[in-house]
Amino acid sequence: MLNLGRMAIILIVLLTVVYACLFLYWRSGIRQRLEEDWVMEGRPGDRDDWVDERINPHIRRITRWLIFFVYVLPIGGLSVFVYLTN
């Protein structure tokens, strides 16, 4: 049982690193696309404020999907595998 606890802790740490990397990667891609849109449309005002205002809905959607695909799916799959092999 102790080994299962260690494995779970290591798995959570590794999944958190994967989550952070994917989140930052997708967030930077969305930010870059929004900055390009701002330049192409020739909008007046502060670019960073405009981008920050538009990026929030995307961040919420990315967070939901990443939590599901990075945490729920692998842990659920591992749980089913352990259950079926025992």
C-alpha positions as CSV (number, residue, x, y, z in Angstrom):
1,M,0.0,0.0,0.0
2,L,2.9,2.3,0.7
3,N,4.3,1.8,-2.8
4,L,0.9,2.7,-4.3
5,G,1.0,6.0,-2.3
6,R,4.5,6.8,-3.5
7,M,3.4,6.0,-7.1
8,A,0.4,8.3,-6.7
9,I,2.5,11.2,-5.4
10,I,5.0,10.8,-8.2
11,L,2.2,10.5,-10.8
12,I,0.5,13.7,-9.5
13,V,3.8,15.6,-9.6
14,L,4.6,14.5,-13.1
15,L,1.1,15.3,-14.3
16,T,1.3,18.7,-12.8
17,V,4.5,19.4,-14.7
18,V,2.8,18.2,-17.9
19,Y,-0.2,20.4,-17.2
20,A,1.9,23.5,-16.5
21,C,3.9,23.0,-19.7
22,L,0.9,22.4,-21.9
23,F,-1.0,25.4,-20.3
24,L,1.9,27.8,-20.9
25,Y,2.4,26.5,-24.5
26,W,-1.3,26.9,-25.5
27,R,-1.6,30.2,-23.6
28,S,1.4,31.7,-25.5
29,G,0.0,30.5,-28.8
30,I,-3.4,32.1,-28.1
31,R,-1.6,35.3,-26.9
32,Q,0.5,35.4,-30.1
33,R,-2.6,34.9,-32.3
34,L,-4.5,37.7,-30.5
35,E,-1.5,40.1,-30.8
36,E,-1.3,39.4,-34.5
37,D,-5.0,40.1,-34.8
38,W,-4.6,43.4,-32.9
39,V,-1.8,44.4,-35.3
40,M,-3.6,43.3,-38.5
41,E,-6.8,45.2,-37.5
42,G,-4.9,48.3,-36.6
43,R,-6.7,48.8,-33.3
44,P,-6.0,51.9,-31.2
45,G,-5.1,51.8,-27.5
46,D,-3.1,49.5,-25.4
47,R,-2.4,46.1,-27.0
48,D,-1.7,44.3,-23.7
49,D,-5.0,45.4,-22.2
50,W,-6.9,44.3,-25.3
51,V,-5.2,40.9,-25.4
52,D,-5.7,40.3,-21.6
53,E,-9.4,41.1,-22.0
54,R,-9.8,38.6,-24.9
55,I,-7.7,35.8,-23.5
56,N,-9.7,35.1,-20.4
57,P,-12.5,33.0,-22.0
58,H,-9.8,31.0,-23.8
59,I,-7.9,30.4,-20.6
60,R,-11.1,29.0,-18.9
61,R,-11.8,26.6,-21.7
62,I,-8.1,25.4,-21.9
63,T,-8.1,24.8,-18.1
64,R,-11.2,22.6,-18.2
65,W,-9.9,20.5,-21.1
66,L,-6.4,20.2,-19.7
67,I,-7.7,19.1,-16.3
68,F,-9.7,16.4,-18.0
69,F,-7.0,15.2,-20.4
70,V,-4.0,15.5,-18.1
71,Y,-5.4,14.4,-14.7
72,V,-8.8,12.6,-15.0
73,L,-8.1,10.5,-18.1
74,P,-4.7,9.1,-17.1
75,I,-5.6,8.5,-13.4
76,G,-8.9,6.9,-14.5
77,G,-7.2,4.7,-17.0
78,L,-4.6,3.6,-14.5
79,S,-7.3,2.9,-11.9
80,V,-9.3,0.7,-14.4
81,F,-6.1,-1.1,-15.4
82,V,-5.2,-1.8,-11.7
83,Y,-8.8,-3.0,-11.0
84,L,-8.9,-5.3,-14.0
85,T,-5.5,-6.9,-13.4
86,N,-6.2,-7.6,-9.8
